[in-house]
Amino acid sequence: MNRDRIQRETFVKAPVERVWAVITEPKHVGVWFGQGAPAEVDLRPGGIMRLDHGEHGVYPTLIVAVDPPRYLAYRWAGGYPGEVADEANSTLVEFFLDAEEDGTRLRVTESGFAALTIPAERERSAGYDSHDRGWREVVDNLKEYAER
């Protein structure tokens, strides 16, 4: 079993432009991923998107790539809440969107766990197993929200 990469895929009954808006616009991100309040999003390579993960902390993710409406990538330092993500303390999260008849094929990957050192006290909420379970729920939330 490869414990370096998590991948989730789903079909969203919404146009690719709607799904792109849901994964990138502050008012949407704060609902399907956060605590309901709009997220801070500086949508450009080098920009910061702050993800509020409730009791686990606020994560200033570093945006790596933006190719609307097809691809978004950011670095997420799940073991280091409050710290800006960089190549040494984070995983890479990627969203791939493909338009299909009647909707959008969405694939989400998170990679880089094998090279990551996570503080022991954060392993339960920031390690591979936690994120593997978490992405199941988050992708379902995103799909349901985008289809409304």
Secondary structure, DSSP 8 states (H G I E B T S, - for coil): ---SEEEEEEEESS-HHHHHHHHHSHHHHHHHTSSSS--EE--STT-EEEEE-GGG-EEEEEEEEEETTTEEEEEE-TTSTTS---TTT-EEEEEEEEEETTEEEEEEEEE--TT----GGGHHHHSHHHHHHHHHHHHHHHHHHHH-
